[in-house]
Amino acid sequence: MKKETINYNYLFLFYDIADEFSEVGKYRVAKVFKICKKYLKHHQKSIFRGNITPANQIKLTNELKKVIDKQIDFITIVKVLNSGSFSETTLGTDKKESESIFI
């Protein structure tokens, strides 16, 4: 039986990174933020989302694996087919304009 490949082209990424120094002296949380920013749009604090190719999903995952401490850090990636395949409701102020304060 042939396994069908599904190309997920939209991701939600959530992370909780321990605030400790890495071996090279920079915070892992800043490194994770920078990697995520390279591939996705910053949505809120430790949440990213956006369109992404399957090849870039692999690159993103591999880069994150090199930075995180698997014993204490946590990253969840939710894959959906495209931005039209989910519904979203925002309650309160949508602070997408405030993205620059975290850069």
Contacts in CASP RR format, 6 or more apart in sequence:
PFRMAT RR
TARGET T0000
AUTHOR 0000-0000-0000
METHOD contacts of the structure
MODEL  1
MKKETINYNYLFLFYDIADEFSEVGKYRVAKVFKICKKYLKHHQKSIFRG
NITPANQIKLTNELKKVIDKQIDFITIVKVLNSGSFSETTLGTDKKESES
IFI
6 81 0 8 1.000
7 54 0 8 1.000
7 81 0 8 1.000
8 54 0 8 1.000
8 57 0 8 1.000
8 79 0 8 1.000
8 80 0 8 1.000
8 81 0 8 1.000
9 51 0 8 1.000
9 52 0 8 1.000
9 53 0 8 1.000
9 54 0 8 1.000
9 81 0 8 1.000
9 82 0 8 1.000
10 49 0 8 1.000
10 50 0 8 1.000
10 51 0 8 1.000
10 52 0 8 1.000
10 79 0 8 1.000
10 80 0 8 1.000
10 81 0 8 1.000
10 82 0 8 1.000
10 83 0 8 1.000
10 84 0 8 1.000
10 85 0 8 1.000
11 40 0 8 1.000
11 48 0 8 1.000
11 49 0 8 1.000
11 50 0 8 1.000
11 52 0 8 1.000
11 57 0 8 1.000
11 77 0 8 1.000
11 78 0 8 1.000
11 79 0 8 1.000
11 80 0 8 1.000
12 47 0 8 1.000
12 48 0 8 1.000
12 49 0 8 1.000
12 50 0 8 1.000
12 77 0 8 1.000
12 78 0 8 1.000
12 80 0 8 1.000
13 36 0 8 1.000
13 40 0 8 1.000
13 47 0 8 1.000
13 48 0 8 1.000
13 49 0 8 1.000
13 60 0 8 1.000
13 75 0 8 1.000
13 76 0 8 1.000
13 77 0 8 1.000
13 78 0 8 1.000
14 46 0 8 1.000
14 47 0 8 1.000
14 75 0 8 1.000
14 76 0 8 1.000
14 78 0 8 1.000
15 32 0 8 1.000
15 36 0 8 1.000
15 46 0 8 1.000
15 73 0 8 1.000
15 74 0 8 1.000
15 75 0 8 1.000
15 76 0 8 1.000
16 46 0 8 1.000
16 73 0 8 1.000
16 74 0 8 1.000
16 75 0 8 1.000
17 28 0 8 1.000
17 29 0 8 1.000
17 32 0 8 1.000
17 46 0 8 1.000
17 68 0 8 1.000
17 73 0 8 1.000
17 74 0 8 1.000
17 75 0 8 1.000
18 28 0 8 1.000
18 29 0 8 1.000
18 69 0 8 1.000
18 72 0 8 1.000
18 73 0 8 1.000
19 27 0 8 1.000
19 29 0 8 1.000
20 27 0 8 1.000
20 28 0 8 1.000
20 69 0 8 1.000
20 72 0 8 1.000
21 27 0 8 1.000
22 28 0 8 1.000
22 31 0 8 1.000
22 67 0 8 1.000
28 67 0 8 1.000
28 68 0 8 1.000
28 69 0 8 1.000
28 73 0 8 1.000
31 67 0 8 1.000
32 64 0 8 1.000
32 67 0 8 1.000
32 68 0 8 1.000
32 73 0 8 1.000
32 75 0 8 1.000
33 42 0 8 1.000
33 102 0 8 1.000
35 60 0 8 1.000
35 63 0 8 1.000
35 64 0 8 1.000
35 67 0 8 1.000
36 42 0 8 1.000
36 48 0 8 1.000
36 60 0 8 1.000
36 64 0 8 1.000
37 48 0 8 1.000
37 103 0 8 1.000
38 60 0 8 1.000
39 48 0 8 1.000
39 52 0 8 1.000
39 56 0 8 1.000
39 59 0 8 1.000
39 60 0 8 1.000
40 48 0 8 1.000
40 49 0 8 1.000
40 50 0 8 1.000
40 52 0 8 1.000
40 60 0 8 1.000
41 48 0 8 1.000
41 49 0 8 1.000
41 50 0 8 1.000
42 48 0 8 1.000
42 99 0 8 1.000
42 102 0 8 1.000
43 49 0 8 1.000
43 96 0 8 1.000
44 95 0 8 1.000
45 102 0 8 1.000
50 83 0 8 1.000
51 82 0 8 1.000
51 83 0 8 1.000
52 60 0 8 1.000
57 77 0 8 1.000
57 79 0 8 1.000
61 77 0 8 1.000
64 75 0 8 1.000
68 75 0 8 1.000
80 86 0 8 1.000
END
